């Protein structure tokens, strides 16, 4: 059982390039697990946590509805944005500058084999991090991600989530709005949920920008505690 997680901060990186890189790391873990089972070996399986910031992009999950994207290809191009269909759960999501995107690529056999617990832990990491900024973030029953003012007319989403798991290996993850340009969310129906607003940490705090490196450190602190994990290359 290997609870060491390698941290990689990829900086600003194209969505498709990052997806390909995720697939590469994912395949390496899965291949090791297949070999262990086939050959009765005990190869250690690696774990990774990628931080990345994407240029403007919209992604649609397997169960998503393309009609939740409210612009056509020409309008996307005018906004310097791209679009991809992806193999995660969830509906439509936006990624862009000012957003902290995290992709944990874990062999859950190293931690616990419960995908619902995994998702709850990701949500809890966000909730605990936002609490350090004085915000009461919550889960919203029947809706993915992390929200503020749940159950009120002012409910707004601050973090989107969508994961894929195969052979207990995870990929994709979360997107936390920290200094995001919220205008880009107007071009879609966020996660297919009508009438719900989206927000960003800097807006909630009433400041121009929030230190993203500080937010990443807080996220990793809570992730480490929840997953009882040790980090490699954790300096951001």
Beta strands, then each sheet from edge to edge (+ up, - down):
strand 1: 4-12
strand 2: 48-53
strand 3: 57-60
strand 4: 82-85
strand 5: 92-95
strand 6: 99-105
strand 7: 137-140
strand 8: 143-148
strand 9: 156-166
strand 10: 169-177
strand 11: 197-198
strand 12: 230-232
sheet 1: 7+ 8- 9+ 10- 6+ 2- 1- 12-
sheet 2: 4+ 3+ 5-
sheet 3: 7+ 8- 9+ 11+
end
